[in-house]
């Protein structure tokens, strides 16, 4: 499993990283492995302001459906529309083309409160 050091992590298995003044969010390599083959990503919260840990969407795998949680409070500015046509990108490249949303954080410093790679790896291994 991959645990990129430049990312921050949540106990709900989302990753986050600063992308200019926005925060890019997706699910971790661990999460996509646990879910199995992803067949649909449902995110209908574009332009909504949500609190940390609120549900921003769901992800459907062959065997299960899992909710997606905000890693920090903010407004969803962009959704990765390519996942509508190629949800398997989450399995193939969860930290790259499989990203899910971009958030305008209410407080950019909140990202510092998330786990670093070592803490997340200790949680899941």
Buried (B, 14 or more C-beta within 10 A) or exposed (E): EEBBEEBBBBEBBBBBBBEEEBBBBBBBBBBBEBBEEBEEBBBEBBEEBBEBBBEBBBBBBEEEEBEBBBBBBBBBBBBBEEBEEBBBBBBEBBBEBBBBBBBBBBEBEBBEEBBBBEEBBEEBE
